């Protein structure tokens, strides 16, 4: 499929000088980071870590979804995770409204109706962060196995602020 040829060429160039193979897949710094899928965020670099140091999970808005919860559970049981950072960010599209507002934006932009989907969007990112951190802190398969922190990443300054 020609649509991906530019990316495959770039991958070939990347692989030609690739030296990061051979890692065992555990989080050597004991960290898991749940953050947004936004490309302005470089999870490892923003906390001074490198390949093999942390488990990274990305979701729209950096929310704890059922899939990221599974990742956190596996991380604390099998992958050396002892600290979990939940990191939404400033100027996030998922923080620009509730699910109905985001669905309306999709409908306006594309004509596609996604109303009724659970997107996890909310203009109150602090409340969402509080909810997600509490979910992890009290989950019976996570509690006592990892310290959980809630942070906001500022996409304009690169700074993290610990909220919880």
C-alpha positions as CSV (number, residue, x, y, z in Angstrom):
1,X,0.0,0.0,0.0
2,X,1.7,3.2,-1.2
3,X,0.0,5.3,1.4
4,X,2.7,4.3,4.0
5,X,5.8,4.2,1.8
6,X,7.2,7.5,3.2
7,X,6.9,6.0,6.7
8,X,8.4,2.7,5.7
9,X,11.4,4.5,4.1
10,X,11.9,6.5,7.3
11,X,11.7,3.3,9.3
12,X,14.4,1.7,7.2
13,X,16.7,4.7,7.9
14,X,15.9,4.5,11.6
15,X,16.6,0.7,11.7
16,X,19.9,1.2,9.9
17,X,21.3,3.0,13.0
18,X,19.1,1.3,15.6
19,X,21.1,0.2,18.7
20,X,18.3,-0.1,21.3
21,X,17.4,-3.8,20.9
22,X,17.8,-6.5,23.5
23,X,15.8,-4.9,26.4
24,X,13.8,-7.3,28.6
25,X,10.5,-5.3,28.6
26,X,10.3,-4.5,32.3
27,X,10.2,-0.9,33.5
28,X,13.8,-0.5,34.8
29,X,13.0,2.8,36.6
30,X,9.9,1.2,38.0
31,X,7.6,3.8,36.3
32,X,4.4,3.7,34.3
33,X,3.1,6.8,32.7
34,X,-0.5,7.2,31.5
35,X,-0.7,10.3,29.3
36,X,-2.6,11.7,26.3
37,X,-2.0,10.6,22.7
38,X,-1.1,14.2,21.9
39,X,2.1,14.3,19.9
40,X,3.4,17.4,21.8
41,X,4.1,15.0,24.7
42,X,7.3,13.0,24.9
43,X,6.7,10.9,28.0
44,X,10.2,9.6,28.6
45,X,12.0,12.8,27.8
46,X,9.8,14.9,30.0
47,X,10.9,13.0,33.1
48,X,14.5,12.3,32.1
49,X,14.0,8.6,31.3
50,X,15.0,6.6,28.3
51,X,14.1,3.4,26.4
52,X,13.5,0.5,28.8
53,X,12.9,2.7,31.8
54,X,9.1,3.0,31.8
55,X,5.8,1.6,30.6
56,X,3.9,4.2,28.5
57,X,0.1,4.1,28.0
58,X,-1.6,6.8,25.9
59,X,-5.3,7.5,25.7
60,X,-7.3,10.5,24.5
61,X,-7.0,13.0,27.4
62,X,-4.6,10.8,29.4
63,X,-7.6,9.1,31.1
64,X,-7.6,5.7,32.9
65,X,-9.7,3.6,30.5
66,X,-10.4,-0.1,31.0
67,X,-7.4,-0.9,28.8
68,X,-5.0,1.4,30.7
69,X,-6.2,-0.1,34.0
70,X,-5.3,-3.5,32.6
71,X,-1.9,-2.1,31.7
72,X,-1.4,-0.7,35.2
73,X,-2.4,-4.0,36.8
74,X,0.0,-6.0,34.6
75,X,2.7,-3.4,35.2
76,X,2.6,-3.7,39.0
77,X,2.4,-7.5,38.9
78,X,4.8,-8.4,36.1
79,X,6.8,-5.4,34.8
80,X,8.5,-3.9,37.8
81,X,6.2,-0.9,38.1
82,X,6.2,0.7,41.5
83,X,5.2,4.3,40.5
84,X,2.3,5.3,38.2
85,X,2.1,8.8,36.9
86,X,-1.3,10.0,35.4
87,X,-0.5,12.9,33.2
88,X,-3.2,14.9,31.3
89,X,-2.1,18.2,29.8
90,X,-2.9,21.8,29.1
91,X,-4.8,22.8,26.0
92,X,-6.1,19.3,25.5
93,X,-8.9,18.8,23.0
94,X,-10.5,16.3,25.3
95,X,-10.7,19.1,28.0
96,X,-12.5,21.5,25.7
97,X,-15.9,20.1,26.5
98,X,-17.9,17.1,27.6
99,X,-18.6,14.0,25.5
100,X,-21.6,15.6,23.8
101,X,-19.6,18.7,22.9
102,X,-16.7,16.6,21.4
103,X,-19.2,14.5,19.5
104,X,-20.8,17.6,18.1
105,X,-17.4,18.8,16.9
106,X,-16.9,15.5,15.1
107,X,-20.3,15.7,13.5
108,X,-19.6,19.3,12.4
109,X,-16.2,18.4,11.0
110,X,-17.0,15.1,9.3
111,X,-20.7,14.5,9.3
112,X,-20.2,11.4,11.4
113,X,-22.4,10.9,14.5
114,X,-20.5,9.5,17.4
115,X,-23.0,10.7,20.0
116,X,-23.5,8.1,22.7
117,X,-19.8,7.0,22.7
118,X,-18.0,7.3,26.0
119,X,-15.1,9.5,25.2
120,X,-14.0,10.5,28.7
121,X,-13.8,14.2,27.8
122,X,-14.5,16.9,30.4
123,X,-13.7,20.6,30.8
124,X,-12.8,19.9,34.4
125,X,-9.5,18.1,34.0
126,X,-8.6,18.4,37.7
127,X,-11.8,16.5,38.7
128,X,-11.1,13.9,36.0
129,X,-7.5,13.5,37.3
130,X,-8.7,13.2,40.8
131,X,-11.1,10.5,39.8
132,X,-8.5,8.6,37.8
133,X,-5.9,8.7,40.5
134,X,-8.4,7.6,43.1
135,X,-9.5,4.8,40.9
136,X,-5.9,3.5,40.8
137,X,-5.2,4.2,44.4
138,X,-8.2,2.1,45.6
139,X,-8.2,-0.6,43.0
140,X,-7.6,-3.9,44.8
141,X,-5.1,-5.2,42.2
142,X,-3.0,-2.0,42.3
143,X,-3.3,-0.6,45.8
144,X,-0.2,-1.3,47.9
145,X,1.9,-2.2,44.9
146,X,2.6,1.3,43.5
147,X,2.6,4.9,44.4
148,X,0.1,6.8,42.3
149,X,0.6,10.5,41.3
150,X,-1.5,12.9,39.4
151,X,0.2,15.6,37.3
152,X,-0.6,18.2,34.7
153,X,1.9,18.7,31.8
154,X,2.1,22.2,30.3
155,X,2.5,21.8,26.6
156,X,3.8,25.4,26.3
157,X,6.5,25.2,29.0
158,X,7.3,21.5,29.2
159,X,6.8,21.6,33.0
160,X,4.9,19.1,35.1
161,X,3.0,20.1,38.1
162,X,2.0,17.5,40.7
163,X,-1.6,17.9,41.5
164,X,-2.2,14.7,43.6
